[in-house]
Amino acid sequence: MRTAGTTSPVILLLAAGEGSRFGGAKQLADVGGEPMVRRVARMLLDTETPVLAVTGAYADEVEAVLDDLPLSLVRCEDWHLGMGQSLAAGARELMHLFPHASSVLVVLADQPLLDIESLRSMLQRHALVPDRMLATQQHGTQGPPALFPRDCFDALAKLSGSHGARALLQRNASRVELFTSHDSIDVDTKEDLQRVQALLAQGTQDPTPRD
């Protein structure tokens, strides 16, 4: 487990969903020779930032493929109520494990083509403007990866149901900075997974898997 200092962000990796549109445990789908959730977790750890992963559906299997990585885990027992529940569970555990964290960078486990340099840019920007919210914009929609400063922790911990943190971004529009993404793919369906695998087969976005 990595610890956070007084001015350090923490990454919250949400991996609790059932994958109803996908038809199963998409966290475990093969992407570049390894389970998707493990691939994303490794990329996040490469930022040298503490990572806290939230599991829920398929928790035993998901935790097993993350077991040897230097990250923290929290299980959301009421994951079936929606993303808000897992985000709130993660925020509460974050405040417990990392009481001095300066911010939380929320990342989804179903975005295996994340650009690590974009994540580093967000973290670097946070160091310069620690009171700002930072969000990714793609096709006109704001969402994760999204960074929330410390004063948002309580609001995140009170989320519930199917609503994530988008409403929080909307309520605080004047303090949100956007990072544009053109090629991130959320793996919501088997077709999305096929698109990701096709891109990786071209050899353009495939970091070498590690054991």
NORNORLIN-V77982 format. One record per residue. RES is the residue in one small letter. PHI is phi in whole degrees, -180 to 180 (none if undefined). OMEGA is omega in whole degrees, 0 to 359 (999 if undefined). D_FIRST is the distance of its C-alpha to the first C-alpha in Angstrom with 2 decimals. Layout:
RES | PHI | OMEGA | D_FIRST
RES | PHI | OMEGA | D_FIRST
//
This chain:
m | none | 176 | 0.00
r | -96 | 181 | 3.80
t | -105 | 180 | 6.53
a | -106 | 177 | 9.93
g | -83 | 186 | 13.16
t | -69 | 181 | 16.50
t | -123 | 185 | 17.52
s | -100 | 171 | 14.49
p | -77 | 174 | 14.39
v | -130 | 178 | 11.73
i | -96 | 177 | 12.50
l | -108 | 181 | 13.45
l | -99 | 182 | 14.27
l | -89 | 183 | 17.14
a | -138 | 188 | 17.80
a | -105 | 189 | 19.78
g | -72 | 181 | 23.34
e | -82 | 182 | 26.08
g | 69 | 184 | 27.54
s | -64 | 178 | 31.07
r | -70 | 180 | 32.67
f | -76 | 181 | 30.96
g | 92 | 179 | 32.11
g | 155 | 186 | 28.95
a | -79 | 181 | 25.25
k | -67 | 177 | 25.03
q | -56 | 185 | 21.24
l | -99 | 180 | 22.16
a | -62 | 181 | 25.08
d | -73 | 176 | 25.39
v | -132 | 179 | 24.90
g | 64 | 176 | 25.46
g | 91 | 178 | 24.91
e | -152 | 178 | 21.63
p | -59 | 185 | 20.70
m | -55 | 183 | 20.73
v | -65 | 178 | 17.44
r | -69 | 179 | 15.71
r | -59 | 180 | 17.78
v | -64 | 180 | 16.86
a | -60 | 179 | 13.07
r | -63 | 179 | 13.60
m | -61 | 181 | 15.83
l | -66 | 179 | 13.52
l | -65 | 178 | 10.82
d | -67 | 176 | 13.97
t | -81 | 182 | 14.42
e | 61 | 179 | 11.71
t | -119 | 178 | 10.63
p | -58 | 181 | 7.47
v | -121 | 174 | 8.19
l | -120 | 182 | 8.93
a | -101 | 178 | 11.36
v | -104 | 178 | 14.38
t | -109 | 181 | 16.33
g | -163 | 173 | 19.85
a | -62 | 180 | 22.67
y | 58 | 188 | 22.06
a | -57 | 182 | 18.72
d | -60 | 182 | 18.83
e | -69 | 180 | 19.67
v | -66 | 180 | 17.22
e | -64 | 180 | 14.22
a | -65 | 182 | 15.72
v | -81 | 177 | 15.74
l | -105 | 194 | 12.08
d | -56 | 185 | 11.07
d | -93 | 180 | 10.48
l | -91 | 183 | 8.51
p | -80 | 178 | 4.99
l | -135 | 178 | 4.89
s | -103 | 182 | 5.70
l | -129 | 169 | 9.34
v | -139 | 181 | 12.45
r | -102 | 177 | 15.90
c | -94 | 184 | 18.95
e | -73 | 181 | 21.86
d | -105 | 180 | 24.54
w | -55 | 185 | 23.48
h | -66 | 180 | 27.14
l | -82 | 176 | 28.33
g | 131 | 183 | 26.98
m | -61 | 179 | 24.36
g | -57 | 180 | 24.80
q | -65 | 182 | 23.45
s | -71 | 177 | 20.16
l | -66 | 178 | 19.80
a | -66 | 178 | 20.64
a | -62 | 178 | 18.23
g | -66 | 180 | 15.38
a | -64 | 179 | 16.81
r | -66 | 179 | 17.15
e | -68 | 178 | 13.61
l | -59 | 181 | 12.52
m | -65 | 178 | 15.03
h | -77 | 184 | 13.79
l | -79 | 185 | 10.07
f | -126 | 187 | 10.94
p | -63 | 181 | 14.55
h | -107 | 181 | 15.35
a | -60 | 181 | 14.44
s | -88 | 183 | 17.61
s | -168 | 174 | 17.61
v | -130 | 176 | 16.22
l | -102 | 184 | 16.97
v | -88 | 182 | 17.92
v | -132 | 179 | 18.12
l | -96 | 181 | 19.76
a | -74 | 182 | 18.89
d | -102 | 175 | 22.61
q | -120 | 188 | 22.99
p | -74 | 179 | 22.40
l | -103 | 178 | 24.56
l | -53 | 177 | 22.58
d | -92 | 184 | 23.48
i | -62 | 179 | 20.48
e | -68 | 176 | 22.91
s | -66 | 178 | 23.73
l | -64 | 178 | 20.15
r | -63 | 178 | 20.03
s | -64 | 178 | 23.41
m | -64 | 179 | 22.30
l | -65 | 178 | 19.47
q | -67 | 178 | 22.07
r | -65 | 178 | 24.61
h | -59 | 180 | 22.47
a | -64 | 181 | 22.36
l | -87 | 182 | 26.16
v | -130 | 189 | 26.89
p | -65 | 180 | 24.15
d | -93 | 183 | 26.39
r | -85 | 168 | 27.07
m | -93 | 181 | 25.85
l | -123 | 183 | 25.32
a | -137 | 176 | 26.14
t | -93 | 177 | 27.08
q | -116 | 178 | 30.72
q | -140 | 181 | 32.14
h | 55 | 176 | 35.71
g | 81 | 182 | 36.18
t | -112 | 178 | 33.32
q | -92 | 179 | 30.38
g | -178 | 180 | 26.97
p | -75 | 357 | 23.41
p | -59 | 180 | 21.67
a | -142 | 182 | 22.30
l | -110 | 181 | 20.84
f | -122 | 179 | 21.57
p | -69 | 188 | 21.64
r | -56 | 184 | 20.63
d | -71 | 176 | 24.11
c | -95 | 187 | 23.65
f | -59 | 182 | 20.79
d | -62 | 179 | 23.37
a | -65 | 178 | 25.40
l | -64 | 182 | 22.56
a | -70 | 181 | 21.70
k | -102 | 179 | 25.39
l | -66 | 179 | 25.80
s | -155 | 176 | 27.28
g | 68 | 186 | 29.14
s | -85 | 184 | 29.36
h | -88 | 175 | 29.09
g | -86 | 186 | 26.05
a | -96 | 183 | 25.80
r | -60 | 180 | 28.88
a | -63 | 178 | 31.12
l | -65 | 176 | 28.96
l | -63 | 182 | 29.42
q | -67 | 180 | 33.11
r | -68 | 183 | 33.63
n | -117 | 187 | 32.19
a | -56 | 184 | 33.86
s | -69 | 181 | 35.06
r | -114 | 180 | 31.60
v | -98 | 171 | 30.21
e | -111 | 185 | 30.04
l | -108 | 174 | 30.15
f | -116 | 185 | 28.78
t | -81 | 175 | 31.05
s | -121 | 182 | 29.90
h | -110 | 190 | 32.61
d | -132 | 178 | 31.04
s | -73 | 180 | 28.01
i | -124 | 171 | 28.69
d | -82 | 180 | 27.36
v | -85 | 179 | 27.69
d | -100 | 183 | 29.60
t | -135 | 177 | 32.21
k | -64 | 178 | 32.95
e | -65 | 176 | 35.03
d | -61 | 179 | 32.10
l | -62 | 178 | 30.20
q | -63 | 177 | 33.32
r | -63 | 179 | 33.46
v | -62 | 181 | 29.92
q | -63 | 178 | 30.72
a | -66 | 179 | 33.99
l | -65 | 180 | 32.42
l | -68 | 179 | 30.00
a | -65 | 177 | 33.00
q | -78 | 176 | 34.61
g | 78 | 185 | 31.90
t | -98 | 185 | 31.24
q | -140 | 187 | 27.69
d | -121 | 172 | 25.99
p | -65 | 185 | 23.04
t | -64 | 178 | 22.98
p | -62 | 177 | 20.82
r | -116 | 177 | 18.45
d | -77 | 999 | 18.04
//
